[in-house]
């Protein structure tokens, strides 16, 4: 099932997308629940009925499927072998030299989430080194504490796409990464959440283009720490909640890893596609 949040006739809704008819049907929820997007489904154990009306997809404006997560997004750094290698001499040079030791986990504030086709603001007065990171994101459906790898996949509700936009100079300046990762609009998300029964998150192909040039092309099977390990790690001593989001890391090909580095400029367009999840495309503006 594809669960999407959108604006239709000036109001916000969450609904199910139907590919065959290219329509969306809204869930029968209160206006307040619609504002939370897919969270209304993730946090509700009861089945929710759909309205009968079918709305053509071209008549709605897409917003992030979870417009404002209930708390910070869990994010994983250096989680693809090739990406760890390309940044070994930069932001990771003072970190553990063994990429197989423990996952690097940081967070992005909920308020930095924007829609799948919204503009991303370049804070040029603060940073000159804005980078893209195409990522598969896991949406937790069943909460838990100290979840084991063996149980982890049963806690997954679904998947979506995020761009973990990063101000590299700010990231390195502060060493702790939250500031450089959390500027307003620094987490495009979408276009929807695909439930786990319809998508194989362990074998997802993640691709990213900048102005039509393919920069990133990696498979989730090449992660250093797979999704069950990430869920186990993030839940060690911390209770995961339904609706929590874990961004699983990015493949090689980020701007910082190129020679010379190529950071985003005003007017650049970044497109991220994961087969089975769809694509997001955002223009970066000063």
Buried (B, 14 or more C-beta within 10 A) or exposed (E): BBBBBBEBEEEBBBBBBBEEEEBBBBBEBEEEBBBBBBBBBBBEEEEEEBBEEBBEBEEBEBBBBBBBBBEBBBBBBBBBBBBBBBBBEEBBEEBEEEBEEEBBBBBBBBBBBBBBBBEBBBBEEEBBBBBBBBBBBBBBBBBBEEBEBEBBBEBBBBBBBBBBBBBBBBBBEEEEBBBBBBBEBBBBBBBBBBBBEEBEBBEBBBBBBBEEEEBBBBBBEBBBBBBBBBBBBBBEEEEBBBBBBBBBBBBBBBBBBBEEEBBBEEEBEBBBBBEBBBBBBBEBEE
